[in-house]
């Protein structure tokens, strides 16, 4: 198939996946809001002018022109002015005006019959459930997609079948011409091992996994051992002597580890000179939650260090510095990665689809975690406001004071606008960086 068409299909696949994820995120808010009898006036995917909508009951459902998110509009998100129940400002200050305008908009559709159906009158625990519904939905989507990936497509796992045999012993970071006199045969080449040989036993012990075999080879430097392989349906036994060699120290993420100074780490171990073929191996259901935990921990680390990571992206975008492959990327970067994966015709189709499914799972985990950041306008900011409301009511009760009522989160709108502006600036920077210096995740 045409590589360009495959690239486009990959982008479309992920774009649809993101759109569906956003729509379901809003469903996570919509369902508990309706269960708690809050009047929901709008359920919209996107922002800007409405391109299509339909009214079902008391709620308008539709799509807007800019598919950059979505929202659920609930009446009474902000309480009225507690002094007189109205929305008139108590001062002419800009910040007070912002809060007043927000209260006015939140109450413009509140009728006499809706007084018991406004959001701000809900108990704190109901507010939290509504606001956590979106991130919880993304977590659920991520878990389902991860289960499909692990249990359905499987994980690329090294097998005991040889993929390639190195001809020359080469020190780390060096190259040798295989046809020159400097080429000293590797133990595997000297023993006559060949690609597609399946290793059955090593030093008299049955080989059941590549990791197991690697451990034995590394511990056998300088020792002559028998190795049995299956070749073209027959078993062949020969002798190999692994040599002591400096090999990279590879971490759980498959990348070479570094010491505190940033230098790459190596270790002296036994070396044979063979590489393993890989195959997609379905994993048990018990592997889903641990893998999800690893993904969530990694994404949380990126978000926790987001300011520093964004500075790193800015430096890379406007200099010769390389992009961090584990750093943040925009929707443009995600689409580019999806297109590149889809266009890799040398990779089996099943593996490519599995990679795209895994990409969507990671995106949903990222959406969930990012929305839990306790800053408005994110869901975590509304949760923090509800928790503060509950805490001050409890403190007032302990002190024998009157109930202070619902916390007026509209007073935080000035800070909300600052955060929103920073998020938009960050998005613009990431999009620019993904265009001029995209992340190379395959390098």
N, C-alpha and C positions, 0 to 999 in steps of 0.2 A: 504494500500500500504506500501511497505517496507520503513521505515523512512530514511534509507541511500539513497534510490533512490529519495525520496522526497527532501532530502537535496541537492543532485546533481542537480536535476531539478531546484531548487531555485537558485543555483549558476549559472547554465547555462542561466536561464532567465535574471538575472541581467547582466551577462557577455555580452550577445547579446544586451541587452538594452544599455549598455555602449558603445559597439562597434558602434552601429547605431547612438548613440548620437555624438560620435567623428566624424563619417563619415558626419553627417549632419552639424556639426560645421564647417568642412572644406568646405562644400557646401556653407555655409554662406559667406565664403571668395571668393569662386570660382565664384559664380554667379555675384556679383557686379564687380569683376575684369574683367570678360568677357564683361559685359555690358559697362564698361569704356574702352574697347578695349586694355587692358593690355594683352600681350602675356603670357599665362599660359602654362608652359612646362610640369608640373607634378601635378597630384592629387594623393596622396598616403595615404593609411591607414597603420600606423605602421612605424617602423624604421628598419634600418639594410638591409640585403640582400633582393632583390625583389624575391618573390615567384610566383607572377603572375602579368602580366600587359598586357594592350592592348592600341593601339594608335587610338585615335579618333580625326581626324583633326590635330591640332597642339599640342594637349595635350595627355600625356601618363597617363592612369588611372591604378592603381594597388594596390596590397597588399604586405606588407613587413613582414619579419619574426617575428619582435618584436611588438606585438599589444599594444603598450604603448602610442599611440597618433596618430597623422597624420600631414600632411602639404600640402600646395599648394605652388609650386615653380613659382614665377613670375620673368620675366627678368627685370634687372635694378632696383633691390631693393635698391642699393646704388649708389649714383652719382659717376662719375669718379673723378680723381684728378683735382681739379679746376684750378691748375696752368698751366697744359699743356694738360688736357683732357685724359691723360694716366693713367696707374695704377702703375707707378714706384714710389717707396718710396722716400720721401724727407729726410729721415734719416734712420739710422739702428736700431733705438729703437724697442724693442719688441712690444710695443703697436701700433706703427706706422705700423709695419709689419703685425700685425693682421688685421688692418683696410685695408691695401693694398691687402692682400690676399682675404678679403671679397669682395672688389670692383672687383678684378680680376674675382672671381667666378661669381659675379652678372652680369658681362659683357661678359663672355666667349661665350654666345650663342646669343649675340646681333649682328644682321646683319644690313646692310645699310637700309633695309626696315623696321627695327624695332625701329628706332630712335624715332618715335612718339608714340611708344607703350610701353615704359619703365615706370616702377612704379614711379621712382623718379621725373618724369616730370609732374605727375598728380597734379592738384590743391589740396590744403590741404584738402578741404571738401571731395573730392573723396577718398583720402587716408584714411581718418577717417571712411568713410562709409565701405570701404573694410575691414579694420581692426576690426570694430565693428560688421561686419556681422556674425562672428563666435559666439561671446557672445550673440548677438541678437537671433541667431538660437537656442541656448541652452535655453534662456529665453522663447522663443515661445514653445519649446518642453515641458519645465517645466509647462507652463500654460496649454497646452493641456492635459498633463497627470494629472495635478491637477484637471482640469475640469472633466476628466473621473472618477477620484477617488471620487470627491465630488458629482457630479450629477449622475454618473452611479452606483458606488458601494455604496456610502453613507458613513456616518461617524458613528462610534459606539456611540450611544446616550442612556443615561439612560432612561428607560421607567418607567411607573407607576406600573409595575408588580413587586412584591417582589421576589427576588432571594433567599434570606436567612434571617432567623430570629435568632439573637444572643440570647442565653439562659441567659447568666450572664452579669450583669453590671460589667465592668472591667475598672479600671483606665488606662489611656494611658501608654503604655509600660509595663503593668502588665499582668499576666495570672492567670486564676482561673480554677480549676477542676470543670466541669459542674455537677459532681455527688457529690461534697463535700458540707458541710454545709456553706461554704463561698460563695456559688453561690447565689447571690441575683438576682431574675428574672428581666430581662429588661422589660420596659413597654409593648413592643410589644409581648414578650413571655407571660407576665401576662394577656394580653388582648386576647390571643389565635390567634394572626395573624399567617398565615402560608405561606410557599413558594408557589408561583404561584397565590397568591391572587392579584387581580388588584384593586388598591385603586381608588375609585370613588369620594369620598368627604372627607374633613377634616374640622371639626368644622363648618359644614353646607355649606362649600364652595366647588364647583366642582373642582376637581384636573385635571389639563390639562398637567402638566409637572412635572418631578421629581425635577427639580431645584426649582420650585414654592413650591412644597410640603416640600422640605428641609428647605426653608426659614420659612415656617409656623411652622414647628416642632421646629426649633431653637429658635423661638420667643415665644414658648408656655411652657417653663419650669415651672413645678409646677401647671399647669392648666389642669383640666380634660376636654377633648374634645371628641366629637363623631367622629368616623371614620367609613366609609362605604366601604366595599370591595366587589368585585364580586368573588365568589368562586363556581366553578363547575356550572356556569350558573345562580346562584342565588345571590342576594345581602344580605350581612350580615352586621349588624351595631353593634358596640361595643364601649366601652369608653376606652381611653388611657390617661395617664398623663405623658408627657415627663419629664424626670429628668434632673436637671442641671448637666452637665458633661464636663470635659476638653477634647476637641476634637482638632485634628491637623488643622492648618490653611493651606489650600491647594491653590496653585497659579493657574494661568490660564493654566500652562503647566501640571497640574495634580500632581505636586510634592509638598511635604510639604515645606513651606517657612521657612527661617532662619532669625534670627535677625542679626544686624551688627557684633556680636561676634561669629556668626556661630551656635548658639544654635537653636534647632528646636522650632518653634512657635506653641502655643496652645491658645485656647480661651474657655471660659465658655459659653456653649449654651445648649439649650434643646436637649435631646437625646432620641430616640425611640428604636433603636436596630434592624433596618432593612436595607437590602441592595437591590439595584435595579438590575433587569435584563437589559441587554443592547441589542440593535438591530441596524442594519445598516439602517440609515435613509438618503435617498437622499436629497441633499441640493440644494437650488435654484442657478441659474447662478450668482446672485448677490454676492454669498459667495466666488466665485473663486478669484477675485482680492484681497479682504481683507486677505484671507488665504495666497495667494502668498506673499503679503506684509509682513505678519508675518514670513513666512519662510525666505524671503530674509533678513529681519532685523536680525533674529537669526543667519543665516549663515554669514552675514556681520560682526556681533559681533565676531564670532569665528575667521574669517580671520583677522580682525583688531587686535585681540589679539593673532595672530598665534605664534609669537616667545615665549610668555609666556606659551601658551598652549603646544607647542612642548617640552619646558623644563619640564612641568608637566608630559608629556608622558614619557620622558626620566627617570625622577625620579621614576615613577611607574614601568617602564620596568626593572629597575635595583635595585629595593627595594621592600619592602612589602607594599608600598602605593597602594591604589586602583586606577584604571583608572577612569577618569572623563567621565561619560556616554555621556556628551554633548561636549566632546573634539573631535579633528580631528582623523580620522581613514584612513587607506589605502584601496586600492582596495581589498586587502586580507581580511581586516576587513569587508568591505561592502559585499563581497561574503559570508563570514561566517554568517553575520546577515541574508542575504537572504536565505541561506540554513536552518538556524534555524527556520526562519518564515515558510518556506515551509514544514518543518518536524513536525510542531505543529498540530498533527492530532486531538487534542481536540478542535481546533479552526475551525469553518466552512470554507470550501474551498473559498467561496466568500470573506470572511474577509482576508484570507491569500493572495489571489491574489491582493486585494485592497491595502494591506500593501506593497507588492512588487512594485505595480504601484506608490504608494506614495514615496517609496524609490528612484525609478528612477527619479521622479519629483524633489526630493530634490537634487539628484546628478547633475541634469542639472542646477538647480539654482546655486549650488556650483561651477560648471565648469564656468558658465557665470561670476559670481562675482569674482572668483579667477583670471580669464583671464583679468579682468579689472584693476588689480593691475598695477600701472604705472611703471613697471620695465620690461626691456627686459630679457628674450626672450618672455615674455607674450604679448598678443595683446595690453594691456593697455600701455606697453612701447612704441610700435609703434605709438599709438594714442598720447602719450605725446610728442614724437619726432615731429609728424606732427603739433601739437599745438604750439610747440616751434618755428618750422619753420615759421608758419603763424604769430606768434607774432613778431619775429625779422624782418620779411619782412615789417610788418606794422610800426614798430618803425623806420626802415630805411626810409620808405616813408615819415613819419612825419618829420624826420630830414633832408630830402632832399638828402639822401645818395643813392648810387646805390643799386639795388636789390642784396642781398647777395646770392640768389639762394637757391637751395634745401639744407636742413640740412643733413650733412653726418652722418647718424646714425651709420655707421660702426665705427666711432671713439669711440662709447660706447661699442664695443665688449668686451674689457677687463672686464668691469663691468658686461656685460652679462654673460660671462663665470663664474664669481664669483657667480652670482645669480643662474645660472644653476647648478653649483656644490652644492650650498646650498640646492637647491630643490631636487637634487638627494640624498643628505645626509639625508634630512628630510624624503623622501620617504622610504629610507632604514630603518630608525629608526622606522617609523610608521609600516612598514611591520613586523619588528622584534617584536615590542610591540604587534601587533595583533596576532602574533603566540604564544608568551610566556605568555602574559597577555591580552587576548582579552577583549573588552568592553562588559559588561553585561547590555544590554539595557532593559532587561525584569525584572531585579532585583529591 
